[in-house]
């Protein structure tokens, strides 16, 4: 079958359009409705603990919308204490995520899987003497007292955890959360506050459990729409909790019935490859090919941004290798602890390693890089400076320090126009 080859410019444009990364900031600050609409479009946002600047869940939305009040995202997730006001929930999807509650029913199979033993680690923990009884006690204490944090459970003995070295009650809380018996009712200083599902889940939420086939099909369609264009197996990467092997037969069915449409696309190495587009995205692809979706946004991206969830797509579309080096020893880092990629229109042109000095209201950039071959011309400097002003405002920072820049001229020009 001879398929038309779509140019790299169209493929990039569709990928950025699908990820809500194509338009400049609106004239007014983003509202709660704007935040929710952006999350619906990209599917969910990953929660992370690192906070060299705002945590990733807040950064991902700033990248798409510009400055907004982070408390509005918290209200979407936790309802400000009003059960039926929340529109997002916390659960595993692509790691720990904030997910629209309209997707709740499609996580029920994962919760059921956790009830029968989601991993050998959990099975081993549950088999240890006293742990099943501990789960009962934790559940009943929450039922009697209301929402509780892990810190509300005392423990004076040795901890028995593995990776996080959690105390036993925290492990019980997490096990009950994985099983869907508890939900995250709130966060206090980023600590999870757990409560019974029936007291957290809004009454309007559809809680009918779908079949495994229905779940797989829904999640792969959901991922393909959010990616815009991808290799078939990259749709499974976007879900993360779905293994590529398990996704293969479902992807084959989606291609066979025309839900996912094969297309030839040009990649960053110049070689055409067969990828897929969800049939709902075909008109968008044609618009992208006609130049109607030309990306105009300059922004900075979290290392955990949804744009990078599909394995290898950073190199295939942008010839850019996204990496997080926070968990490497410092001598092994190439770029820095928490580098944010710089998106300029349809290119990933550089990255920088920031640290917010909150008391001093200063943003310190330890290292600023442009990709090889990218020149710091006036347009690039002006657009990056505009994004940086908004980034500073979003963080309440009044001062910017650049310790190192490669090329040096880029950092100097940026400071000169700020």
Number of C-alpha atoms within 10 A of each C-alpha: 3 6 10 10 13 19 17 22 21 25 23 26 28 30 25 24 22 21 22 22 27 25 17 16 21 10 7 10 13 19 15 18 12 14 20 20 14 20 21 17 16 19 25 25 27 22 20 16 10 11 11 18 19 19 15 22 21 23 25 25 26 25 22 24 23 22 22 20 14 17 12 18 23 17 18 20 24 23 21 16 12 12 16 15 14 22 21 26 25 24 22 19 21 21 14 14 19 24 25 21 20 15 19 19 16 22 19 20 16 21 20 15 13 19 15 11 16 16 11 9 11 14 13 10 19 19 11 9 9 11 16 13 12 17 21 12 14 18 19 13 14 17 14 9 9 13 21 20 20 19 13 11 13 10 12 6 8 10 13 12 13 9 5 9 12 16 20 23 22 20 22 24 26 19 21 22 21 20 21 19 17 24 26 23 27 25 14 8 6 9 12 20 20 25 25 21 15 12 15 23 24 17 11 9 14 14 16 10 15 15 12 13 9 12 18 21 17 16 22 26 22 18 23 29 24 27 31 25 30 27 20 24 20 24 28 27 20 25 24 16 13 18 12 17 10 11 20 14 12 17 21 12 13 18 18 11 9 12 17 26 20 20 20 18 25 21 21 19 12 11 11 17 16 15 18 24 26 25 18 15 20 18 10 20 25 15 16 23 19 11 13 13 20 21 25 17 22 28 29 26 25 25 20 20 20 20 22 20 20 20 16 15 22 17 15 19 22 17 16 18 13 18 17 16 17 13 10 12 9 12 7 10 14 10 19 22 21 22 28 25 24 23 21 21 22 24 18 24 21 20 22 23 20 21 19 20 15 13 7 10 15 18 23 18 19 18 19 24 22 21 15 10 7 14 14 19 11 12 10 18 21 17 17 22 20 16 22 18 14 18 21 18 14 19 17 14 20 12 13 17 14 18 11 16 17 14 16 13 12 20 22 14 16 20 13 10 10 14
